[in-house]
Structures are given as structure tokens and as C-alpha cells.
Amino acid sequence: ALFDYLASILKQFVEKEEGYQPSPGTKALGFTFSFPMKQTSVSSGVLVKWTKGFAIHDMVSVCLISDDKLK
């Protein structure tokens, strides 16, 4: 849910930029999530705790990204 929200906000931002032209295919995007995670597979993990003043308690111990979201 968290990454779906972030993706939708990023999409809105890109589409509002002057000169935006949709293109076929996909684009690579680098992303860093600098909070402590417990890795559950090569492409999934669970948030251990929030740091840096963030405190979204409902997201702690939740799998923030999972293998099925990457397909």
C-alpha cells in the first residue's frame, strides 16, 4: 500500500511536468527506502521500525513490497 501510494504520487508529478510525452515500454527508476527492513526474500521485506521522525505505526511489521508486486 505504501509503495502503491508513492508510485501514484510520482506518476502525478511526472505527468504534470512540462513536455511530458508518454512513451511505449517501461522506464527504469532507482529508489532508496532508507529505513530498517527485515529482508524476507531477494525482493521483499518487512519494515522493522520507523526512524528519522516518521511514525506510521500501522506499517511496522508489514511487508512493504512483495514479489507479486514486481510481476
C-alpha positions in Angstrom: 0.0 0.0 0.0 2.8 2.4 0.9 4.7 1.9 -2.4 1.5 2.0 -4.4 0.8 5.4 -2.9 4.3 6.6 -3.7 4.1 5.3 -7.2 0.8 7.1 -7.8 2.2 10.4 -6.5 5.3 10.0 -8.7 3.1 9.4 -11.7 1.1 12.5 -11.0 4.3 14.6 -10.7 5.8 13.3 -13.9 2.5 13.8 -15.9 2.3 17.4 -14.7 5.9 18.2 -15.9 6.1 20.5 -18.9 6.9 18.5 -22.0 5.8 15.1 -20.7 5.3 12.7 -23.5 4.1 9.1 -22.7 6.4 6.6 -24.3 6.0 2.9 -25.1 7.6 0.4 -22.8 8.8 0.9 -19.3 11.4 3.2 -17.7 13.9 2.3 -15.1 13.7 4.1 -11.8 16.1 3.9 -8.9 14.6 4.1 -5.4 16.1 4.0 -1.9 14.0 3.3 1.1 16.4 4.1 4.0 14.5 2.5 6.9 15.4 -0.7 8.7 13.9 -3.7 6.9 14.0 -7.4 7.5 14.6 -9.0 4.2 12.2 -11.9 3.6 13.3 -12.7 0.0 15.5 -11.2 -2.6 12.8 -8.7 -3.5 10.6 -8.4 -0.4 10.9 -7.2 3.1 9.2 -6.1 6.3 9.6 -2.7 8.0 11.3 -3.2 11.4 10.8 0.4 12.7 10.5 3.9 11.5 13.3 6.3 12.0 14.0 10.0 11.1 10.9 11.2 12.9 8.4 9.1 10.9 5.8 7.2 12.9 3.2 5.4 10.8 2.6 2.6 13.3 0.2 0.6 11.1 3.1 0.0 8.7 5.6 -1.6 11.2 6.0 -5.3 10.7 4.1 -5.1 7.4 5.6 -6.4 4.1 6.0 -3.1 2.2 6.9 -4.7 -1.1 6.5 -8.3 -2.1 7.5 -10.4 -5.1 4.0 -10.4 -6.5 4.1 -6.6 -6.9 7.1 -6.9 -9.1 5.4 -9.0 -11.8 
